[in-house]
Amino acid sequence: MKCRGCGAVDLRLVVSLGDMPPVNAFLTAAQVKDERRFALDCYFCERCTLVQLDPIVDPGLLFSDYAYLSSVSKTAVSYLTELATSLAGELNVTATSRVLEIGSNDGTFLRQLRTYTPHVVGVDPARNVVEKAKALGLRTVVDFFSAKLANTLEAELGRFDLIVALNVVAHTPNFLDLFAGVRHLLHPKGYFVMEAADVVQTILRGEIDTIYHEHVYCFSLHALQHACHAVGLTIVDACKTPAQGGSLRVFMQTTAGENVVNPRVLTLLEGERSAGLTSFSAYAPVAGLAGELRERLRAGLRELREAHETVIGLGAPARGVVLMNYCELGTSDLDFVVDDAPTKQGKLVPGRHIPVFDWTKIAKDGSIGCLMLSWNYRQEILAKLRARTANATVLVPLPSVERITLA
């Protein structure tokens, strides 16, 4: 295999999570017999520091019909609303600004930006969620973003002042092509803003549930800087955010002599060097951390089963499906899972075939044990649970295993 960032061939295995189905492919009982699984192996490139999966699953299989909806979680909606407000102020988005979102999902973020400018366009390959965006009056192109599509959009719409990609670049196998398309579409003084899981805050801390087939990459700023240099983009600012268990927010512009780079970029790069991210040695403990997490979760679930007749999963996010599969959980461990997304309700968890229901499945005031699979939305999940019962024990898997007793 070759590194998809620089072409190097000396990649090192970080962790193997075994064979796993696509984590958003929730299925009916009739579909179980045809379910497909793929190896989930994560590697590190010693030349450009890129963390990446191999093999790659066909993006058409993963994204053409998609179960995740941005609008379902109050926490996600609040975050996207705050981000739209922040970017509009920081980057001077006005009524004449032209904005493109790559991976626009159901239009939650663009709907917020439309407060500042009517000139918003989305691109997303999942036709089922794009229909929801179109119902809001948001212009959305059903396609994967690429340099080829960028040429088409530029011919029709011109260039954009702001291009945003939230948790999308890491999902794109040929992300260098995505960057090239962004560079072509970006106004000379415009900004490209992306967010992606930060390898320091996630994988290196043992958050292996951020590793799944959709997440082809887990970026460091070093890896992104190397890629930007290859396509004519310059990182002009960057910061860390708590989103998705820990993310990088990176601001880029087309490379020009007048690029002004915020000192925060150099500070973050130095922090990564100090953490050893340019060497495989930083990643050597990850496989051990993954194994320890599995054993602690299985032990915690056994204790919940001894104390409660009913044990359930709270949330059915992609990261939760990873944990359920890696820990080989079944209906003897979790009776069912609850989730807000109607695209998942009434179906079975990929790989484990645990039924998914809405929150009303939880018996009012019942005594239950819970595994919090949507742990990155902790406060929202606990509030939903308290609305159903005050008699529950909750096992939180990450960022460290924790037990919470509701009173």
Secondary structure in CASP SS format (residue, H / E / C, confidence):
PFRMAT SS
TARGET T0000
AUTHOR 0000-0000-0000
METHOD secondary structure of the structure
MODEL  1
M C 1.00
K C 1.00
C C 1.00
R C 1.00
G C 1.00
C C 1.00
G C 1.00
A C 1.00
V C 1.00
D C 1.00
L E 1.00
R E 1.00
L E 1.00
V E 1.00
V E 1.00
S E 1.00
L E 1.00
G E 1.00
D E 1.00
M E 1.00
P C 1.00
P C 1.00
V C 1.00
N C 1.00
A C 1.00
F C 1.00
L E 1.00
T C 1.00
A H 1.00
A H 1.00
Q H 1.00
V H 1.00
K H 1.00
D H 1.00
E C 1.00
R C 1.00
R C 1.00
F E 1.00
A E 1.00
L E 1.00
D E 1.00
C E 1.00
Y E 1.00
F E 1.00
C E 1.00
E C 1.00
R C 1.00
C C 1.00
T C 1.00
L C 1.00
V E 1.00
Q E 1.00
L E 1.00
D C 1.00
P C 1.00
I C 1.00
V C 1.00
D C 1.00
P H 1.00
G H 1.00
L H 1.00
L H 1.00
F H 1.00
S C 1.00
D C 1.00
Y C 1.00
A C 1.00
Y C 1.00
L C 1.00
S C 1.00
S C 1.00
V C 1.00
S C 1.00
K H 1.00
T H 1.00
A H 1.00
V H 1.00
S H 1.00
Y H 1.00
L H 1.00
T H 1.00
E H 1.00
L H 1.00
A H 1.00
T H 1.00
S H 1.00
L H 1.00
A H 1.00
G H 1.00
E H 1.00
L C 1.00
N C 1.00
V C 1.00
T C 1.00
A C 1.00
T C 1.00
S C 1.00
R C 1.00
V E 1.00
L E 1.00
E E 1.00
I E 1.00
G C 1.00
S C 1.00
N C 1.00
D C 1.00
G C 1.00
T H 1.00
F H 1.00
L H 1.00
R H 1.00
Q H 1.00
L H 1.00
R C 1.00
T C 1.00
Y C 1.00
T C 1.00
P C 1.00
H C 1.00
V E 1.00
V E 1.00
G E 1.00
V E 1.00
D E 1.00
P C 1.00
A C 1.00
R H 1.00
N H 1.00
V H 1.00
V H 1.00
E H 1.00
K H 1.00
A H 1.00
K H 1.00
A H 1.00
L C 1.00
G C 1.00
L C 1.00
R E 1.00
T E 1.00
V E 1.00
V E 1.00
D C 1.00
F C 1.00
F C 1.00
S C 1.00
A H 1.00
K H 1.00
L H 1.00
A H 1.00
N H 1.00
T H 1.00
L H 1.00
E H 1.00
A H 1.00
E H 1.00
L H 1.00
G C 1.00
R C 1.00
F E 1.00
D E 1.00
L E 1.00
I E 1.00
V E 1.00
A E 1.00
L E 1.00
N C 1.00
V C 1.00
V H 1.00
A H 1.00
H H 1.00
T C 1.00
P C 1.00
N C 1.00
F H 1.00
L H 1.00
D H 1.00
L H 1.00
F H 1.00
A H 1.00
G H 1.00
V H 1.00
R H 1.00
H H 1.00
L H 1.00
L E 1.00
H E 1.00
P E 1.00
K E 1.00
G E 1.00
Y E 1.00
F E 1.00
V E 1.00
M E 1.00
E E 1.00
A E 1.00
A E 1.00
D E 1.00
V C 1.00
V C 1.00
Q C 1.00
T C 1.00
I H 1.00
L H 1.00
R H 1.00
G C 1.00
E C 1.00
I H 1.00
D H 1.00
T H 1.00
I C 1.00
Y C 1.00
H C 1.00
E C 1.00
H C 1.00
V C 1.00
Y E 1.00
C E 1.00
F E 1.00
S C 1.00
L H 1.00
H H 1.00
A H 1.00
L H 1.00
Q H 1.00
H H 1.00
A H 1.00
C H 1.00
H H 1.00
A H 1.00
V H 1.00
G C 1.00
L E 1.00
T E 1.00
I E 1.00
V E 1.00
D E 1.00
A E 1.00
C E 1.00
K E 1.00
T E 1.00
P C 1.00
A H 1.00
Q H 1.00
G H 1.00
G C 1.00
S E 1.00
L E 1.00
R E 1.00
V E 1.00
F E 1.00
M E 1.00
Q E 1.00
T E 1.00
T C 1.00
A C 1.00
G C 1.00
E C 1.00
N C 1.00
V C 1.00
V C 1.00
N C 1.00
P H 1.00
R H 1.00
V H 1.00
L H 1.00
T H 1.00
L H 1.00
L H 1.00
E H 1.00
G H 1.00
E H 1.00
R H 1.00
S H 1.00
A C 1.00
G C 1.00
L C 1.00
T C 1.00
S C 1.00
F H 1.00
S H 1.00
A H 1.00
Y C 1.00
A C 1.00
P C 1.00
V H 1.00
A H 1.00
G H 1.00
L H 1.00
A H 1.00
G H 1.00
E H 1.00
L H 1.00
R H 1.00
E H 1.00
R H 1.00
L H 1.00
R H 1.00
A H 1.00
G H 1.00
L H 1.00
R H 1.00
E H 1.00
L H 1.00
R H 1.00
E H 1.00
A H 1.00
H C 1.00
E C 1.00
T E 1.00
V E 1.00
I E 1.00
G E 1.00
L E 1.00
G C 1.00
A C 1.00
P C 1.00
A H 1.00
R H 1.00
G H 1.00
V H 1.00
V H 1.00
L H 1.00
M H 1.00
N H 1.00
Y H 1.00
C C 1.00
E C 1.00
L C 1.00
G C 1.00
T C 1.00
S C 1.00
D C 1.00
L C 1.00
D C 1.00
F E 1.00
V E 1.00
V E 1.00
D C 1.00
D C 1.00
A C 1.00
P C 1.00
T C 1.00
K C 1.00
Q C 1.00
G C 1.00
K C 1.00
L E 1.00
V C 1.00
P C 1.00
G C 1.00
R C 1.00
H C 1.00
I C 1.00
P E 1.00
V E 1.00
F E 1.00
D C 1.00
W H 1.00
T H 1.00
K H 1.00
I C 1.00
A C 1.00
K C 1.00
D C 1.00
G C 1.00
S C 1.00
I E 1.00
G E 1.00
C E 1.00
L E 1.00
M E 1.00
L C 1.00
S C 1.00
W H 1.00
N H 1.00
Y H 1.00
R H 1.00
Q H 1.00
E H 1.00
I H 1.00
L H 1.00
A H 1.00
K H 1.00
L H 1.00
R H 1.00
A C 1.00
R C 1.00
T C 1.00
A C 1.00
N C 1.00
A E 1.00
T E 1.00
V E 1.00
L E 1.00
V E 1.00
P C 1.00
L C 1.00
P C 1.00
S C 1.00
V C 1.00
E E 1.00
R E 1.00
I E 1.00
T E 1.00
L C 1.00
A C 1.00
END
